[in-house]
Amino acid sequence: MKKLVVLAFDTKHGASDVRDELFELQKRELITLEDAAVVVRKQSGRVKVKQARSLVGTGALGGAFWGLLIGLIFFAPIFGMAVGAVGGALGGKFTDIGISDEFIKEVGETISPGESALFLLVADAQTDRVLEELSGHSFELLETNLSPEDEDKLREHFAAEDLLA
């Protein structure tokens, strides 16, 4: 079962630093990542997103998935009622693929201006070993499981047919 994992850092460089370490851990077969994106929330509240293609090769989910999810997390609360219907439609789409409104809200409330987050689609991991390797970093771990049915829905909505198989 795959997991959508978010590592939230209290610095703007934390996510990119750990992304580079995860690349090394993947080479050592301690973790298998299918996709990743680094998010930096600037002091102004604006969000900068960089999909980590160099970390995982061709991204399994692509920019559409990360753009919609990150947009829903960070931008929908800013615009409030003006995008209520759109936010509801997007929220429904993510609920349909196993990403609950509660998880989205929790992530949005965790990452403040001046902080960063690393969004990961994890296929497999030796969790204890990975956490031990990352023990020099301070982060909050947020995660949600994706069932095989959820993975199929992800592929249907956002990714190429053969990438999540």
N, C-alpha and C positions, 0 to 999 in steps of 0.2 A: 504494500500500500504506500503510495507516494504521499509526501507531506508538503504543504506550503508553509515555509518557515520564514519568520521575520526576526532578524537580529537588530535590535534598536540600540544605538550608541548615543552617548551624551556629547559627542564631538562631531564635527563635520567630516573628519577624515577616518573615523573608526570603521565605517562600512567598507571603504576602499582598501584599507589596510588588511582587514580580515578576508576580503575577497581574494587578495593575493595569497594569503596563507591557505585558504581553501583550495586554491589551484594546486598548491604543493601537496595538500592532503589528498586531493583527488588522484594525483600522480602516484601516491603511495597506497591507493585503493582503500583509504579509510572512509571515503564518502563518494557517492555517485550523484553528481548534480546534472539535472537536465536543463535548467535554465536559471538565470539570476539577473537581478537588476539592483544597482546602487541608487539610493535616493538621498539627496541632501536637501534639507529644508533650510533655506537661507534665513537670515535674521528678519528679512522683510516678510517671511511667510511663504514666499514663492518656492516652488519645488523644482529641482533639477534631477532628471532621471537619466541614467546611463545603463543600457542593457549590457550585461557582461559577456558579450560574445567571445572575447578572448579566453574567458574562463571555461566555457562549456561548448565551444564550437558554435555550430548553428543553433540559435535559440529554439527550444522546443515550442515555446508559446508565442514568441514574437512580440513586437511592439504594441499590437492591438490589445493583447491581454494586459500587459503591464500598464499601458496608457490608461485603459478603462479602470483597472483596479486602483491605481495610484490616484487617478483623477477623482474617483469616487471617495477615496479616503481623505484626500487633502482639499479638494476644491468644492465639493458639494456642500460641506458645512459653511464655507465662506459665502457662497451665493444664496444659501437658505432657501426660502420659498420660491425664488425665481426659477430654480431648477428642480423643485420638488418632484414634479412628474418625471423628469428625466432621471433624477437620482433614484426614484422609486423603481423605474424600469431597469436601470443598471443594477441596483441592489437585488432586484428579483432575478436577474440573469446570474449573478454570482451566487445567490442562494441556491439556484437550480444546479450549480456545479459544486455544491458542498462548502462554499465559503459563506459563513453566516454573517448576518448584519452585526452581531455582537463582536465577531472577530474583526470585521472592518472598523467598527467603532473603537475597539480596543487599540488597534494599530494607530489610528488617527490621533487618539488621545495620548499615546505614548511618545510620539516623535514631535518634539517642540522645535521652534525656530532655533537655528544654530546646531542642530543635531542631524544625524544621518541614520539610515537603515539599509540593511542588506536583505533583499527579498530573494528567496531561494525556492526552487522546485527540487526537492530531494527525493531521489529514487531509492537510495539505500545509504545507510551510514552505520558505522560503529560508533554510536552516540557517545558512549563513555570516553572512548579514545579521542574523538574529535573535540569534545568539551575540555578534556585534559590538555590537548594541544593548544586550545584557544584560551586557556586559563589566565594568560597574561593580559587579556583584554576584558574590559568591563562592558557588559551588554545585557539587555533584557531579551529573553527568548520567548517568542510568541509563535505558536504553530497550530495547524489544523490538518487533520487527515483528509486525504482524498481517496475515496473508494474507487475500484476499477470502473464503476459506472460514472463517477465524477470525472475520471480521466477521459472517458469516452466523450463526455459532454464538453470538456475543455477542448479536446481535439476538434469536435464538431464546430464549436463556436469560434475558436481562435487559432488553431494550429494546422499545419499540413498533416495529412492523413497518416503518414508513416513515422512521424517523429516521436509520438508518445507510445507507440506500440511496444 
